[in-house]
Amino acid sequence: MSEKKIHTKLGELASTAISGNDISSSVLYVSALAIATAGGYAWITLSIVAFVLFFFRKIYGEVVGALPLNGGAYNALLNTTTKKMASMAATLTLLSYMATAVISGAEAMHYLSAVWHFLHTETPAPINMLFPTYIELATVLLLGAFAALVINGISESAVVAIAIFLFHLFSMALLMAASVYFLMNHGLEFFNINWENKIDNMWWAIFMGFSVSMLGISGFESSANFVEEQEKGVFPKTLRNMWIVVSVLNPLMAFFALSMFTQADIADNYQMGLLAEMATKTTGGASWLRMIVSIDAVLVLSGAVLTSFVGVTGLMERMTLDRILPNTLLKKNKKGVSYLLIIVFLILSISVLVVTKGKVELLAGVYTISFLSVMTLFVVGNFLLKFKRKKLPRPEVAPYYGLFIALAGVLVALVGNIVNPEKPDNLPVFLQYFIPAMIFVYIMLNRIVILRLLLSGIKKINTTVIRTINDIVSQEFVFFTKGDHLSNLNKVMLYIKENEHTRKIKIVTVLSKDEKVSEKLKTDIEFLDREYPEIDIDFVEIHDKFGPKLIQKLSEKWNVPVNFMFIGSPGDRFPYRIEELGGVRLIM
């Protein structure tokens, strides 16, 4: 039974819903952004976006049709260029998904707070150190809920995605119908005012309007990241369906909004919740349609969170299989889901929410630049596929003029969002996330080289340490004995073992000219040699007179500092004072 679930493929509706919730949720914010920037030209800039997206259908269709594997732009570049270039695309896609999940989740809870006002309440200490209000806390719960849903299996996720997507289409159809009815009764007075309102620099307005309008196609790349979970032939249909939804909804909603409010009102008062305000106006102040649109906003933005989790799972699985991420993350549950990957992505998303303290607008730069860069790299991947993999069969082919139009579109939008005077922090904030992510990926890609360098360094350190230890323990010590009892000699050995770092000791007895060593002393030293195998004992007989001159002579001959020479405590008859011996130490 579990095997059947693992290999279940998604049909057209399910696949469209999963990826479509993300791209179709853009209608909630992109119309207001475009109007605030381009004024009466907003519906035109959004139509141009739909025109550019039309060519991306063929581009994605050719690349994914030729290489039907999860990973999107990463997969395209992995099979046409270097792994480092592909890894950059993967990193950008990950950042885009992370920003999408956090922003969509937070925005969903902001819409919900319009219904449940208590979400604006401050959380109690010490929770407020991480999550200032219940909105952030609810966002974490939402992220966790969808993570759990995806861990439970993509089929279950698809059911939720379909329900959200269909309700969203119903809500938007209802709002458009109400908007048409409103215009039939009130005409195009506001639209004409907005259209005739002179903009100082029309081309700059269209350029910037197009740049922000391109955010309306965020999510188009998602279907390519879980193509392996889709039935054969479904992928190009998801691209067609997403294009239709965006091409109809976004320009029309901008047109309707310009027909109900002035540009100034939208820019100053309705940047958040424009569609809810439209619902109120079209029903003459009634709340029923506004309530439907608000609930829809909560659901479809939540659906965008689900899209992020599904898409990022396919991408991260592919990256892990290619050993860019640690292999342990591929561990699967009974449903065949790589749950550790999802948990890692969840933790990263929550950490971003904590770091920004709920001010997710700070992620706008990460979201914008990452997404547009991924689209750019996908076009590059198509160019490379044409040149390097000519013989690879593909179900459709993107024309070269389409590639150039698509590339020009995303590059213009990318530049526009970087130089946008209203968003000067876009690039710096993006780099704050992108650079650490790329460093991690670079380390993973070059971990063998890094580990070898590390090992080489450890070996050098190890050699140096061993040499130093050998230098220390090779230092010889000397003990002068008069024929001490075994117990006294044993005390000497114990002292040396516990207090000095050495493996060598000379036990020296100084005899007069005709004197001989006692056999007992020899026997005792042989015994000590067996008892202390870690210390090399060298027994030396010297016929001379013990005193400062002999000590100095032996110190020079054996290269043993005088302070490494020991004697027992001398008695009253000892002819020298201790200080005359040059530093010899007393050991007993």
LUMTOR-945544 format. One record per residue (C-alpha): residue in one letter; x, y, z. Coordinates in Angstrom, 2 decimals, padded with zeros to 5 digits. Layout:
ATOM rest    east   north      up
ATOM    A       X       Y       Z
...
END
This chain:
ATOM rest    east   north      up
ATOM    M  000.00  000.00  000.00
ATOM    S  002.82  002.39  000.91
ATOM    E  004.64  001.64 -002.36
ATOM    K  001.59  002.66 -004.34
ATOM    K  001.46  005.97 -002.52
ATOM    I  005.13  006.62 -003.12
ATOM    H  004.77  006.23 -006.90
ATOM    T  001.48  008.10 -007.30
ATOM    K  001.82  010.77 -010.01
ATOM    L  000.01  014.09 -010.02
ATOM    G -002.48  014.98 -012.72
ATOM    E -003.03  018.31 -014.47
ATOM    L -005.31  019.89 -011.88
ATOM    A -003.16  018.88 -008.88
ATOM    S  000.11  019.98 -010.52
ATOM    T -001.41  023.26 -011.69
ATOM    A -002.86  023.92 -008.25
ATOM    I  000.42  023.31 -006.40
ATOM    S  002.43  025.65 -008.63
ATOM    G -000.51  027.90 -009.50
ATOM    N -001.27  028.97 -005.93
ATOM    D  002.07  030.75 -005.81
ATOM    I  001.86  032.58 -009.13
ATOM    S -001.86  033.37 -008.86
ATOM    S -001.46  034.82 -005.35
ATOM    S  000.55  037.64 -006.96
ATOM    V -002.73  039.33 -007.93
ATOM    L -003.12  040.29 -004.27
ATOM    Y -000.13  042.64 -004.35
ATOM    V  001.24  043.14 -007.86
ATOM    S -001.60  045.34 -009.14
ATOM    A -001.12  047.83 -006.31
ATOM    L  002.66  047.82 -006.82
ATOM    A  002.32  048.39 -010.56
ATOM    I -000.22  051.21 -010.14
ATOM    A  001.88  052.96 -007.49
ATOM    T  004.82  052.90 -009.91
ATOM    A  003.33  053.20 -013.40
ATOM    G -000.01  054.87 -012.67
ATOM    G -002.50  054.52 -015.50
ATOM    Y -000.02  052.42 -017.47
ATOM    A -000.07  049.61 -014.89
ATOM    W -002.45  047.39 -016.84
ATOM    I -000.14  047.79 -019.87
ATOM    T  003.00  046.84 -017.91
ATOM    L  001.19  043.78 -016.56
ATOM    S  000.13  042.86 -020.09
ATOM    I  003.77  043.14 -021.24
ATOM    V  004.69  040.74 -018.43
ATOM    A  002.10  038.28 -019.76
ATOM    F  003.66  038.71 -023.23
ATOM    V  007.15  037.91 -021.90
ATOM    L  005.81  034.95 -019.90
ATOM    F  004.31  033.51 -023.08
ATOM    F  007.84  032.85 -024.38
ATOM    F  008.88  031.30 -021.10
ATOM    R  006.30  028.58 -021.71
ATOM    K  008.32  027.32 -024.67
ATOM    I  011.63  027.81 -022.87
ATOM    Y  010.58  025.74 -019.87
ATOM    G  008.82  023.26 -022.11
ATOM    E  011.96  022.61 -024.15
ATOM    V  014.40  022.38 -021.24
ATOM    V  012.26  020.27 -018.91
ATOM    G  010.95  018.20 -021.83
ATOM    A  014.54  017.32 -022.76
ATOM    L  015.63  016.87 -019.14
ATOM    P  012.50  015.81 -017.19
ATOM    L  014.12  015.81 -013.76
ATOM    N  013.43  017.83 -010.62
ATOM    G  015.56  020.89 -010.06
ATOM    G  014.41  023.50 -012.57
ATOM    A  017.23  025.89 -013.52
ATOM    Y  019.68  023.81 -011.48
ATOM    N  018.90  020.71 -013.51
ATOM    A  019.16  022.66 -016.78
ATOM    L  022.60  024.07 -015.97
ATOM    L  023.85  020.86 -014.37
ATOM    N  023.41  019.06 -017.69
ATOM    T  024.81  021.84 -019.87
ATOM    T  027.53  023.56 -017.88
ATOM    T  029.59  023.23 -014.68
ATOM    K  028.31  022.05 -011.34
ATOM    K  029.39  025.35 -009.78
ATOM    M  027.16  027.32 -012.14
ATOM    A  024.29  024.92 -011.50
ATOM    S  024.83  025.26 -007.75
ATOM    M  024.49  029.02 -008.03
ATOM    A  021.12  028.53 -009.70
ATOM    A  020.13  026.10 -006.95
ATOM    T  021.16  028.58 -004.25
ATOM    L  019.15  031.37 -005.87
ATOM    T  016.13  029.07 -006.15
ATOM    L  016.43  028.07 -002.49
ATOM    L  016.59  031.71 -001.42
ATOM    S  013.59  032.49 -003.60
ATOM    Y  011.57  029.67 -002.03
ATOM    M  012.64  030.64  001.46
ATOM    A  011.62  034.28  000.91
ATOM    T  008.37  033.19 -000.74
ATOM    A  007.45  030.90  002.16
ATOM    V  008.15  033.53  004.82
ATOM    I  006.62  036.48  002.98
ATOM    S  003.52  034.58  001.84
ATOM    G  002.99  033.09  005.29
ATOM    A  003.35  036.44  007.03
ATOM    E  001.08  038.20  004.51
ATOM    A -001.53  035.48  004.93
ATOM    M -001.56  036.08  008.67
ATOM    H -001.77  039.85  008.14
ATOM    Y -004.91  039.29  006.05
ATOM    L -006.24  036.97  008.74
ATOM    S -005.63  039.65  011.36
ATOM    A -008.24  041.79  009.59
ATOM    V -010.74  039.14  010.69
ATOM    W -009.12  038.07  013.97
ATOM    H -007.85  041.34  015.39
ATOM    F -006.21  039.71  018.40
ATOM    L -003.34  038.62  016.11
ATOM    H -002.02  042.18  016.38
ATOM    T -001.62  041.72  020.14
ATOM    E  001.89  041.57  021.56
ATOM    T  003.02  038.14  022.69
ATOM    P  004.01  037.65  026.37
ATOM    A  007.63  037.49  027.51
ATOM    P  009.90  035.71  026.76
ATOM    I  008.16  034.71  023.49
ATOM    N  008.14  038.34  022.33
ATOM    M  011.92  038.25  022.11
ATOM    L  011.47  036.02  019.05
ATOM    F  007.96  036.83  017.87
ATOM    P  006.78  040.38  018.74
ATOM    T  003.09  039.77  017.95
ATOM    Y  000.77  036.82  017.45
ATOM    I  001.03  037.42  013.68
ATOM    E  004.61  036.13  013.68
ATOM    L  003.69  033.26  015.98
ATOM    A  000.77  032.33  013.72
ATOM    T  003.15  032.47  010.74
ATOM    V  005.40  029.91  012.43
ATOM    L  002.40  027.65  013.06
ATOM    L  001.37  028.02  009.41
ATOM    L  004.87  027.12  008.18
ATOM    G  004.92  024.13  010.54
ATOM    A  001.48  022.96  009.43
ATOM    F  002.43  022.93  005.75
ATOM    A  005.76  021.29  006.51
ATOM    A  003.84  018.52  008.27
ATOM    L  001.41  018.28  005.36
ATOM    V  004.23  017.83  002.82
ATOM    I  005.98  015.31  005.08
ATOM    N  002.72  013.34  005.07
ATOM    G  002.95  012.97  001.28
ATOM    I  002.54  014.96 -001.92
ATOM    S -000.85  013.39 -002.71
ATOM    E -002.30  014.77  000.52
ATOM    S -000.66  018.15 -000.22
ATOM    A -002.26  018.14 -003.67
ATOM    V -005.76  017.76 -002.24
ATOM    V -005.29  020.87 -000.09
ATOM    A -003.69  022.77 -002.99
ATOM    I -006.59  021.95 -005.32
ATOM    A -009.17  023.15 -002.79
ATOM    I -007.29  026.43 -002.28
ATOM    F -006.74  026.97 -006.01
ATOM    L -010.37  026.39 -006.97
ATOM    F -011.63  028.66 -004.19
ATOM    H -009.18  031.33 -005.35
ATOM    L -010.41  031.14 -008.94
ATOM    F -014.01  031.28 -007.72
ATOM    S -013.28  034.33 -005.53
ATOM    M -011.47  036.16 -008.34
ATOM    A -014.24  035.35 -010.82
ATOM    L -016.77  036.70 -008.33
ATOM    L -014.75  039.89 -007.82
ATOM    M -014.31  040.40 -011.58
ATOM    A -018.02  039.92 -012.15
ATOM    A -018.80  042.44 -009.41
ATOM    S -016.24  044.83 -010.93
ATOM    V -017.84  044.57 -014.39
ATOM    Y -021.25  045.27 -012.85
ATOM    F -019.79  048.27 -011.01
ATOM    L -018.33  049.71 -014.24
ATOM    M -021.61  049.19 -016.09
ATOM    N -023.27  051.43 -013.49
ATOM    H -020.48  053.96 -012.85
ATOM    G -018.54  054.10 -016.08
ATOM    L -014.81  054.74 -016.55
ATOM    E -014.52  058.14 -014.89
ATOM    F -011.69  057.15 -012.52
ATOM    F -009.89  055.25 -015.29
ATOM    N -009.95  058.30 -017.56
ATOM    I -008.62  060.50 -014.75
ATOM    N -005.78  058.09 -014.08
ATOM    W -005.03  057.71 -017.80
ATOM    E -004.95  061.46 -018.41
ATOM    N -002.91  062.13 -015.30
ATOM    K  000.42  063.28 -016.69
ATOM    I  003.53  061.42 -015.53
ATOM    D  006.73  063.46 -015.70
ATOM    N  008.75  060.63 -017.21
ATOM    M  006.43  058.19 -018.95
ATOM    W  009.13  055.78 -020.13
ATOM    W  010.76  055.64 -016.70
ATOM    A  007.34  054.91 -015.18
ATOM    I  006.72  052.10 -017.68
ATOM    F  010.24  050.74 -017.11
ATOM    M  009.86  050.69 -013.32
ATOM    G  006.25  049.54 -013.57
ATOM    F  007.30  046.60 -015.74
ATOM    S  010.13  045.78 -013.30
ATOM    V  007.82  045.49 -010.30
ATOM    S  005.11  043.84 -012.43
ATOM    M  007.49  040.96 -013.20
ATOM    L  007.04  039.89 -009.58
ATOM    G  003.61  038.76 -010.72
ATOM    I  005.11  035.68 -012.39
ATOM    S  006.94  034.45 -009.29
ATOM    G  006.08  030.78 -008.94
ATOM    F  006.16  030.00 -012.66
ATOM    E  009.41  028.09 -012.06
ATOM    S  007.88  025.90 -009.32
ATOM    S  006.36  023.26 -011.60
ATOM    A  009.82  022.45 -012.99
ATOM    N  011.07  021.63 -009.51
ATOM    F  008.65  018.72 -008.98
ATOM    V  008.22  017.52 -012.56
ATOM    E  009.14  013.94 -011.57
ATOM    E  005.97  013.80 -009.43
ATOM    Q  003.78  014.72 -012.42
ATOM    E  002.15  012.37 -014.90
ATOM    K  003.62  012.26 -018.40
ATOM    G  002.55  015.24 -020.52
ATOM    V  001.22  017.24 -017.54
ATOM    F  004.13  019.68 -017.19
ATOM    P  003.51  021.81 -020.34
ATOM    K -000.17  021.99 -019.39
ATOM    T  000.73  023.47 -016.00
ATOM    L  002.76  026.17 -017.81
ATOM    R -000.18  026.95 -020.11
ATOM    N -002.65  027.11 -017.23
ATOM    M -000.42  029.34 -015.10
ATOM    W  000.12  031.68 -018.04
ATOM    I -003.62  031.97 -018.67
ATOM    V -004.35  032.74 -015.01
ATOM    V -001.67  035.45 -014.81
ATOM    S -002.51  036.95 -018.21
ATOM    V -006.18  037.32 -017.29
ATOM    L -006.13  038.14 -013.59
ATOM    N -003.28  040.61 -013.17
ATOM    P -003.93  043.11 -016.01
ATOM    L -007.71  042.97 -015.48
ATOM    M -007.47  043.59 -011.73
ATOM    A -005.18  046.56 -012.38
ATOM    F -007.69  047.88 -014.94
ATOM    F -010.61  047.46 -012.52
ATOM    A -008.67  049.08 -009.67
ATOM    L -007.80  052.10 -011.87
ATOM    S -011.50  052.34 -012.68
ATOM    M -012.50  052.55 -008.99
ATOM    F -009.79  054.60 -007.28
ATOM    T -007.27  057.29 -008.13
ATOM    Q -003.63  056.35 -008.41
ATOM    A -002.87  058.50 -005.34
ATOM    D -005.44  056.63 -003.22
ATOM    I -004.04  053.27 -004.25
ATOM    A -000.42  054.34 -003.67
ATOM    D -001.11  056.01 -000.31
ATOM    N -003.91  053.96  001.22
ATOM    Y -004.47  050.64 -000.55
ATOM    Q -001.01  049.12 -001.07
ATOM    M -002.14  046.41  001.33
ATOM    G -005.54  044.86  000.74
ATOM    L -006.38  046.54 -002.59
ATOM    L -008.61  043.68 -003.68
ATOM    A -010.51  043.77 -000.39
ATOM    E -011.17  047.50 -000.92
ATOM    M -012.36  046.75 -004.46
ATOM    A -014.74  044.12 -003.07
ATOM    T -016.19  046.67 -000.64
ATOM    K -016.66  049.30 -003.33
ATOM    T -018.25  046.98 -005.89
ATOM    T -020.88  045.87 -003.35
ATOM    G -021.69  049.38 -002.18
ATOM    G -020.07  048.91  001.21
ATOM    A -021.41  045.43  001.93
ATOM    S -018.98  043.13  003.72
ATOM    W -019.83  039.73  002.24
ATOM    L -017.56  039.94 -000.83
ATOM    R -014.81  041.59  001.18
ATOM    M -014.96  038.66  003.60
ATOM    I -014.70  036.14  000.73
ATOM    V -011.73  037.98 -000.80
ATOM    S -009.98  038.24  002.60
ATOM    I -010.47  034.53  003.29
ATOM    D -009.26  033.79 -000.22
ATOM    A -006.16  035.90  000.39
ATOM    V -005.37  033.94  003.55
ATOM    L -005.86  030.63  001.76
ATOM    V -004.05  031.34 -001.50
ATOM    L -001.07  032.94  000.26
ATOM    S -000.98  029.86  002.47
ATOM    G -001.09  027.84 -000.75
ATOM    A  002.03  029.71 -001.88
ATOM    V  003.72  028.46  001.30
ATOM    L  002.71  024.92  000.31
ATOM    T  004.15  025.49 -003.18
ATOM    S  007.45  026.54 -001.63
ATOM    F  007.68  023.37  000.46
ATOM    V  006.78  021.07 -002.44
ATOM    G  009.09  022.82 -004.90
ATOM    V  012.03  023.07 -002.53
ATOM    T  011.73  019.39 -001.61
ATOM    G  012.20  018.32 -005.23
ATOM    L  015.10  020.73 -005.66
ATOM    M  016.89  019.80 -002.43
ATOM    E  016.47  016.08 -003.11
ATOM    R  018.22  016.53 -006.44
ATOM    M  020.97  018.63 -004.83
ATOM    T  021.47  015.99 -002.15
ATOM    L  021.63  013.18 -004.70
ATOM    D  024.33  015.20 -006.47
ATOM    R  026.13  015.50 -003.09
ATOM    I  025.86  019.27 -002.82
ATOM    L  023.96  018.81  000.44
ATOM    P  024.79  016.20  003.13
ATOM    N  023.62  012.74  002.11
ATOM    T  021.97  012.07  005.50
ATOM    L  019.18  014.47  004.49
ATOM    L  017.82  011.88  002.04
ATOM    K  016.40  009.71  004.82
ATOM    K  012.75  008.97  003.98
ATOM    N  009.64  008.18  005.99
ATOM    K  007.02  005.52  005.21
ATOM    K  005.41  007.81  002.63
ATOM    G  008.70  008.02  000.72
ATOM    V  009.21  011.69  001.66
ATOM    S  012.64  013.09  002.51
ATOM    Y  011.37  014.60  005.73
ATOM    L  014.76  015.86  006.97
ATOM    L  015.03  018.18  003.96
ATOM    I  011.63  019.66  004.79
ATOM    I  012.56  020.10  008.45
ATOM    V  015.80  021.87  007.47
ATOM    F  013.89  024.23  005.17
ATOM    L  011.32  024.86  007.91
ATOM    I  014.05  025.75  010.41
ATOM    L  015.72  028.09  007.90
ATOM    S  012.40  029.82  007.17
ATOM    I  011.59  030.28  010.87
ATOM    S  015.11  031.59  011.53
ATOM    V  014.62  034.23  008.82
ATOM    L  011.33  035.26  010.44
ATOM    V  013.10  035.57  013.80
ATOM    V  016.05  037.54  012.38
ATOM    T  013.75  040.02  010.61
ATOM    K  011.49  040.21  013.73
ATOM    G  008.45  039.85  011.51
ATOM    K  009.42  042.73  009.18
ATOM    V  009.35  040.48  006.15
ATOM    E  009.43  043.45  003.76
ATOM    L  013.18  043.31  004.42
ATOM    L  013.17  040.10  002.36
ATOM    A  011.78  041.84 -000.71
ATOM    G  015.27  042.19 -002.17
ATOM    V  016.05  038.52 -001.60
ATOM    Y  012.73  037.47 -003.10
ATOM    T  012.92  039.76 -006.13
ATOM    I  016.53  039.35 -007.18
ATOM    S  016.62  035.60 -006.48
ATOM    F  013.51  034.88 -008.51
ATOM    L  014.51  037.04 -011.50
ATOM    S  018.03  035.60 -011.45
ATOM    V  016.62  032.07 -011.56
ATOM    M  014.48  033.02 -014.59
ATOM    T  017.56  034.52 -016.26
ATOM    L  019.61  031.39 -015.65
ATOM    F  016.84  029.24 -017.07
ATOM    V  017.07  031.16 -020.35
ATOM    V  020.84  030.70 -020.26
ATOM    G  020.25  026.98 -019.70
ATOM    N  018.07  026.85 -022.81
ATOM    F  020.75  028.54 -024.91
ATOM    L  023.33  026.04 -023.67
ATOM    L  020.95  023.13 -024.29
ATOM    K  020.58  024.22 -027.91
ATOM    F  024.33  024.52 -028.47
ATOM    K  025.68  021.66 -026.37
ATOM    R  022.88  019.08 -026.49
ATOM    K  021.55  019.43 -030.03
ATOM    K  020.83  015.72 -030.42
ATOM    L  018.88  015.40 -027.19
ATOM    P  015.20  014.73 -028.07
ATOM    R  012.67  017.29 -026.84
ATOM    P  008.89  017.56 -027.26
ATOM    E  008.99  021.26 -028.24
ATOM    V  011.55  023.87 -029.22
ATOM    A  011.67  027.50 -028.11
ATOM    P  012.46  029.90 -030.97
ATOM    Y  015.59  032.02 -030.70
ATOM    Y  013.61  035.27 -030.90
ATOM    G  011.57  034.03 -027.93
ATOM    L  014.77  033.40 -025.97
ATOM    F  016.01  036.92 -026.64
ATOM    I  012.67  038.50 -025.71
ATOM    A  012.49  036.47 -022.48
ATOM    L  016.12  037.22 -021.59
ATOM    A  015.68  040.93 -022.30
ATOM    G  012.52  040.96 -020.16
ATOM    V  014.06  039.41 -017.04
ATOM    L  017.29  041.42 -017.36
ATOM    V  015.35  044.68 -017.64
ATOM    A  013.27  043.70 -014.60
ATOM    L  016.39  042.65 -012.68
ATOM    V  018.12  045.97 -013.36
ATOM    G  014.94  047.88 -012.58
ATOM    N  014.55  046.25 -009.18
ATOM    I  018.23  046.80 -008.33
ATOM    V  018.20  050.52 -009.23
ATOM    N  014.69  051.13 -007.86
ATOM    P  015.02  054.34 -005.80
ATOM    E  012.06  053.24 -003.67
ATOM    K  013.91  050.03 -002.69
ATOM    P  017.58  050.99 -002.22
ATOM    D  018.21  048.01  000.09
ATOM    N  017.19  045.34 -002.44
ATOM    L  020.72  044.41 -003.51
ATOM    P  022.50  044.76 -000.11
ATOM    V  019.89  042.61  001.66
ATOM    F  020.02  040.03 -001.12
ATOM    L  023.81  039.80 -000.83
ATOM    Q  023.55  039.32  002.96
ATOM    Y  021.72  036.06  002.33
ATOM    F  023.25  035.01 -000.99
ATOM    I  026.94  035.25 -000.03
ATOM    P  026.74  033.01  003.10
ATOM    A  024.59  030.51  001.16
ATOM    M  027.12  030.38 -001.68
ATOM    I  030.00  029.97  000.79
ATOM    F  028.25  026.92  002.24
ATOM    V  027.63  025.48 -001.23
ATOM    Y  031.24  026.21 -002.25
ATOM    I  032.48  024.36  000.82
ATOM    M  030.27  021.37 -000.01
ATOM    L  031.42  021.35 -003.64
ATOM    N  035.09  021.54 -002.66
ATOM    R  034.92  019.57  000.56
ATOM    I  037.37  016.91 -000.66
ATOM    V  040.00  019.55 -001.45
ATOM    I  039.28  021.34  001.83
ATOM    L  039.44  018.08  003.79
ATOM    R  042.71  017.17  002.11
ATOM    L  044.16  020.57  002.95
ATOM    L  042.88  020.14  006.49
ATOM    L  044.38  016.66  006.67
ATOM    S  047.68  017.97  005.31
ATOM    G  047.67  020.69  007.94
ATOM    I  046.84  018.16  010.65
ATOM    K  049.68  015.93  009.45
ATOM    K  052.10  018.84  009.62
ATOM    I  050.88  019.77  013.06
ATOM    N  051.02  016.11  014.07
ATOM    T  054.60  015.80  012.81
ATOM    T  055.62  018.97  014.62
ATOM    V  053.92  017.83  017.82
ATOM    I  055.54  014.38  017.65
ATOM    R  058.94  015.94  016.99
ATOM    T  058.45  018.28  019.94
ATOM    I  057.37  015.41  022.19
ATOM    N  060.37  013.36  021.08
ATOM    D  062.66  016.31  021.75
ATOM    I  061.20  016.65  025.23
ATOM    V  061.24  012.96  026.20
ATOM    S  064.66  012.35  024.65
ATOM    Q  066.22  014.65  027.21
ATOM    E  068.33  012.45  029.50
ATOM    F  068.44  012.73  033.29
ATOM    V  071.23  011.65  035.63
ATOM    F  071.07  010.28  039.17
ATOM    F  074.22  009.87  041.20
ATOM    T  073.98  006.94  043.60
ATOM    K  076.34  005.80  046.32
ATOM    G  074.84  002.31  046.22
ATOM    D  071.42  003.21  047.56
ATOM    H  068.95  000.62  048.76
ATOM    L  066.42 -000.63  046.20
ATOM    S  063.60  001.25  047.91
ATOM    N  065.48  004.54  047.53
ATOM    L  066.21  003.81  043.87
ATOM    N  062.56  003.01  043.35
ATOM    K  061.62  006.38  044.83
ATOM    V  063.95  008.02  042.33
ATOM    M  062.25  006.20  039.46
ATOM    L  058.78  007.10  040.73
ATOM    Y  059.79  010.74  041.03
ATOM    I  061.16  010.76  037.48
ATOM    K  058.04  009.05  036.10
ATOM    E  055.60  011.40  037.84
ATOM    N  057.46  014.69  037.52
ATOM    E  059.71  014.66  034.48
ATOM    H  059.08  014.11  030.75
ATOM    T  061.78  011.67  029.76
ATOM    R  062.44  008.16  028.52
ATOM    K  066.12  008.05  029.53
ATOM    I  068.01  008.11  032.79
ATOM    K  071.59  007.37  033.67
ATOM    I  072.17  005.95  037.12
ATOM    V  075.78  006.79  037.89
ATOM    T  077.95  005.51  040.68
ATOM    V  081.30  007.23  041.29
ATOM    L  083.97  004.92  042.64
ATOM    S  087.49  005.34  043.83
ATOM    K  090.34  003.95  041.71
ATOM    D  090.32  000.39  043.06
ATOM    E  086.70  000.21  044.20
ATOM    K  084.22 -002.20  042.58
ATOM    V  080.44 -002.02  042.14
ATOM    S  078.45 -004.28  044.41
ATOM    E  076.57 -007.07  042.70
ATOM    K  073.48 -006.09  044.67
ATOM    L  073.39 -002.64  043.05
ATOM    K  073.64 -004.20  039.60
ATOM    T  070.85 -006.63  040.47
ATOM    D  068.66 -003.80  041.80
ATOM    I  069.10 -001.74  038.65
ATOM    E  068.29 -004.76  036.47
ATOM    F  065.12 -005.15  038.50
ATOM    L  064.20 -001.48  038.01
ATOM    D  064.84 -001.80  034.28
ATOM    R  062.21 -004.54  034.12
ATOM    E  059.75 -002.66  036.33
ATOM    Y  059.93  000.55  034.29
ATOM    P  060.04 -000.61  030.64
ATOM    E  058.97  002.85  029.43
ATOM    I  062.21  004.36  030.80
ATOM    D  065.58  003.37  029.39
ATOM    I  067.96  002.95  032.35
ATOM    D  071.66  003.17  031.63
ATOM    F  073.94  002.16  034.51
ATOM    V  077.36  003.85  034.43
ATOM    E  080.44  003.22  036.61
ATOM    I  082.94  006.09  036.87
ATOM    H  086.28  005.94  038.68
ATOM    D  086.84  009.50  039.73
ATOM    K  086.28  011.90  042.57
ATOM    F  082.69  013.16  042.93
ATOM    G  082.48  016.92  043.03
ATOM    P  081.68  020.09  041.07
ATOM    K  084.39  019.48  038.46
ATOM    L  083.13  015.98  037.65
ATOM    I  079.53  017.19  037.46
ATOM    Q  080.47  019.95  035.01
ATOM    K  082.60  017.57  032.96
ATOM    L  079.80  014.99  032.66
ATOM    S  077.24  017.69  031.88
ATOM    E  079.26  018.80  028.88
ATOM    K  080.12  015.26  027.78
ATOM    W  076.55  013.94  027.90
ATOM    N  074.83  017.22  027.01
ATOM    V  072.75  017.06  030.17
ATOM    P  072.09  020.35  031.96
ATOM    V  073.28  020.30  035.56
ATOM    N  069.73  020.98  036.79
ATOM    F  068.74  017.62  035.23
ATOM    M  071.20  015.82  037.51
ATOM    F  070.00  014.49  040.88
ATOM    I  071.60  013.34  044.11
ATOM    G  070.21  012.08  047.38
ATOM    S  070.25  014.38  050.38
ATOM    P  073.90  014.62  051.56
ATOM    G  074.90  013.97  055.14
ATOM    D  076.97  016.06  057.55
ATOM    R  080.24  014.73  056.14
ATOM    F  079.55  015.77  052.56
ATOM    P  082.51  017.99  051.56
ATOM    Y  080.58  020.45  049.39
ATOM    R  077.73  022.87  049.92
ATOM    I  074.76  022.37  047.62
ATOM    E  075.29  025.70  045.82
ATOM    E  078.84  024.62  044.88
ATOM    L  077.52  021.76  042.78
ATOM    G  076.22  024.16  040.09
ATOM    G  072.51  023.45  040.41
ATOM    V  072.31  019.71  041.03
ATOM    R  068.87  018.88  042.47
ATOM    L  068.08  016.94  045.59
ATOM    I  065.64  014.14  044.89
ATOM    M  065.25  012.49  048.31
END
